[in-house]
Amino acid sequence: MLIDSHCHLDFPELAADADGVVARAKAAGVGVMLTIGTELARFPSVLAVAERFDNVWCSVGTHPHESGKELVTDPAPLLAHTDHPKVVGIGETGLDYYYELSPRPPQIESFRAHIAAARIAGLPVIVHTRDADDDIIAVLEDEMGKGGFTGLIHCFTGTQRLADASLALGLLISVSGIATFKNSGALRDVIKSVPVDRLLVETDAPFLAPVPHRGKTNEPAFVTHTAAMLAELKGVTLAEMAAATTDNFFRLFSKAKHPA
């Protein structure tokens, strides 16, 4: 079994055919999906998808792109949802200095509030980072000094320095379809250095479809292509990579239940 550790099943590209998306994932051997919160205002639709399917879990959070208009300064609005049995993570949160759709100060403030919520709830934090290595590492190290928490760097596209710092803090690294792109050789070199027991696979669907579906609407079934690339990169079989990343997922997202 494979797990898509990060997708957006509430987004219109996938929500219109949610039954078909989940069925195609199952047919491809993708037994579990984690659908991700990006705005508190939209969380009810995220939760509704998770409640609808036995093998779908969800997270609650505000994406850094949204932190300017939906600023989370306190963990309380996030913690209000963490008792729900389907909510297994906090985020996605983090810093995005590439698009800078929100100013940097509210991004950082929101990021810290999400980490605080993750620490209090005992749930992993799902970190988005782009072109923000220095501040991401600084915030993660500072917050870890205040008290331990678990989490992952989602859709990893960063440097060896970011990978090493994340691993040193105990975080996992999640690989998306970007790593299958022809021009992602440098990224694959970094990923090759990450131990198998610290890896997850994801689609970030409906975005970032892997080769051979690049340019199409992504969906959880396509995570098989990323896993196959990752298995080849690490010199293991696809079955071994599937087993490892599945075990890693349930170790990190310990609130999620393994499907019968």
C-alpha positions in Angstrom: 0.0 0.0 0.0 1.0 3.6 -0.8 -0.1 6.7 1.0 -0.6 10.1 -0.5 0.6 12.2 2.4 -0.5 15.6 1.0 -3.3 16.4 -1.4 -6.2 18.8 -1.6 -9.3 16.8 -2.2 -11.5 19.8 -1.4 -10.1 21.9 -4.3 -12.6 22.1 -7.2 -10.4 20.2 -9.7 -10.8 17.1 -7.5 -14.0 17.7 -5.4 -16.2 17.5 -8.5 -15.2 13.8 -8.9 -14.2 12.9 -5.4 -15.7 9.4 -5.6 -13.8 8.8 -8.8 -10.5 10.2 -7.4 -10.7 8.0 -4.4 -11.6 4.9 -6.4 -8.8 5.4 -8.9 -6.4 5.9 -6.0 -7.5 2.6 -4.4 -7.2 0.8 -7.8 -3.6 2.1 -8.0 -2.7 0.8 -4.6 -3.0 4.1 -2.7 -4.8 3.1 0.4 -4.8 6.3 2.4 -4.9 10.0 1.6 -4.3 13.1 3.8 -6.2 16.1 2.5 -4.7 19.4 3.7 -6.2 22.5 5.2 -5.1 25.8 3.7 -7.6 28.2 5.2 -9.6 28.1 8.4 -12.5 29.6 6.5 -12.5 26.6 4.2 -11.8 23.9 6.8 -15.4 22.6 6.9 -15.1 21.5 3.3 -11.7 19.8 4.1 -13.3 18.0 7.0 -16.3 17.0 5.0 -14.1 15.1 2.5 -12.3 13.3 5.3 -15.6 12.4 7.0 -17.0 11.0 3.7 -14.2 8.4 3.1 -12.9 5.9 5.6 -9.4 6.1 4.2 -9.1 9.9 4.0 -7.7 12.0 6.9 -7.2 15.7 7.2 -5.2 18.6 8.7 -6.2 22.0 9.8 -4.2 25.2 9.1 -3.6 28.4 7.1 -1.2 28.4 4.2 1.5 31.1 4.3 -0.1 32.6 1.1 -3.3 33.2 3.2 -1.6 34.5 6.4 -2.0 38.1 5.3 -5.8 37.9 5.2 -6.3 35.1 7.7 -3.7 35.7 10.3 -3.4 33.1 13.0 -1.6 34.6 16.0 -2.7 32.1 18.6 -2.9 28.3 18.6 -6.5 28.4 19.9 -8.4 28.6 16.5 -6.4 25.5 15.3 -6.8 23.6 18.6 -10.5 24.1 18.4 -10.6 21.4 15.7 -7.9 19.0 16.8 -10.2 16.8 19.0 -12.0 15.6 15.9 -11.0 12.0 15.1 -10.3 12.8 11.5 -7.9 15.7 12.2 -4.4 14.2 12.4 -2.0 17.1 11.6 -1.5 20.9 11.8 -1.0 22.9 8.6 0.0 23.4 6.0 2.0 26.3 7.4 5.4 27.8 6.8 7.1 30.5 4.7 6.9 31.2 1.0 9.3 34.0 -0.1 9.0 33.1 -3.8 5.5 34.4 -4.4 5.2 36.5 -1.3 1.5 36.6 -1.6 1.5 37.6 2.1 4.0 39.8 3.9 6.8 38.0 5.7 6.0 39.1 9.3 2.5 37.6 9.3 3.8 34.5 7.7 6.4 34.0 10.5 3.8 34.8 13.2 1.3 32.3 11.8 4.1 29.7 11.4 5.0 30.0 15.1 1.3 29.8 16.1 0.9 26.6 14.1 4.0 25.0 15.7 2.6 25.9 19.1 -0.7 24.2 18.2 1.2 21.1 17.0 3.2 21.0 20.3 0.1 21.3 22.4 -2.1 18.9 20.5 0.7 16.4 20.0 0.1 16.4 16.2 2.7 16.8 13.5 3.1 20.2 11.8 3.1 20.2 7.9 5.7 22.7 6.7 5.6 24.5 3.4 8.8 26.3 2.5 10.0 28.0 -0.7 13.0 30.3 -1.0 13.0 30.8 2.8 15.7 28.4 4.0 17.3 30.8 6.5 14.1 31.8 8.2 12.5 28.3 8.1 15.6 26.8 9.8 15.8 29.6 12.3 12.1 29.4 13.3 12.2 25.6 13.5 15.3 25.5 15.7 14.0 28.3 17.9 10.7 26.6 18.4 12.2 23.2 19.0 14.2 24.9 21.8 10.9 25.8 23.4 9.6 22.3 23.5 9.6 19.3 21.1 7.2 18.7 18.3 7.1 16.5 15.2 6.5 17.3 11.6 7.6 17.2 8.0 8.8 19.4 5.2 6.2 18.8 2.5 6.9 18.9 -1.2 10.6 19.1 -0.5 12.5 21.2 -3.2 15.2 22.6 -0.9 18.9 22.5 -0.5 21.1 20.0 1.2 21.4 22.4 4.1 17.7 22.5 4.6 17.5 18.7 4.4 20.3 18.3 6.9 18.8 20.8 9.3 15.3 19.3 9.0 16.6 15.8 9.7 18.7 17.0 12.6 15.5 18.3 14.2 13.7 15.0 13.7 11.5 16.0 10.9 10.6 13.9 7.9 10.9 14.9 4.3 8.0 14.4 1.8 8.8 14.0 -1.9 6.4 15.2 -4.6 6.2 14.8 -8.4 8.6 17.7 -8.9 11.4 15.2 -8.1 10.4 13.2 -11.3 11.0 16.2 -13.6 13.9 16.0 -16.0 15.5 19.2 -14.7 15.3 18.1 -11.0 18.7 16.3 -10.9 20.1 18.5 -8.1 16.9 17.9 -6.1 17.2 14.1 -6.6 20.8 14.3 -5.3 19.6 15.9 -2.1 16.8 13.4 -1.7 19.2 10.5 -2.2 20.9 11.5 1.0 17.7 11.2 3.1 17.4 7.9 4.9 14.5 5.7 3.8 13.0 5.8 7.3 12.6 9.6 7.0 10.8 9.7 3.7 7.2 10.2 2.7 5.6 10.5 -0.8 2.8 12.9 -1.9 1.1 14.4 -4.9 0.1 17.9 -3.7 -2.8 17.2 -6.1 -4.3 18.8 -8.0 -0.9 20.4 -8.7 2.5 19.1 -9.7 1.6 15.9 -11.6 4.6 13.7 -11.9 6.1 12.4 -15.1 4.5 10.8 -17.2 1.4 13.0 -16.3 3.2 16.3 -16.1 0.9 19.2 -17.1 -2.3 17.3 -16.3 -4.5 17.6 -13.2 -2.7 15.6 -10.5 -4.5 13.1 -8.3 -3.6 10.7 -5.6 -3.3 7.7 -7.9 -0.3 9.3 -9.5 1.8 9.1 -6.3 2.8 5.6 -7.6 5.1 7.3 -10.2 6.9 9.4 -7.5 7.3 6.3 -5.3 8.7 4.3 -8.2 11.3 7.0 -9.0 12.2 7.2 -5.3 12.6 3.4 -5.1 15.0 3.5 -8.1 16.9 6.4 -6.6 17.3 4.6 -3.2 18.1 1.2 -4.8 15.1 -0.6 -3.3 12.0 -2.3 -4.8 8.8 -0.4 -5.2 7.2 -2.7 -2.7 9.9 -1.9 -0.2 9.5 1.8 -0.7 5.7 1.5 -0.3 6.1 -0.4 2.9 8.7 2.1 4.3 6.8 5.2 3.4 3.6 3.7 4.8 5.2 2.8 8.1 6.8 6.3 8.2 3.4 7.9 7.7 1.7 6.0 10.5 4.6 6.6 12.8 4.4 10.3 12.2 0.6 10.7 11.9 0.0 8.3 14.8 -3.6 9.5 15.2 -4.5 8.1 11.8 -5.8 4.6 11.8 -4.5 1.9 9.5 -7.2 0.8 7.1 -8.6 -2.7 7.7 
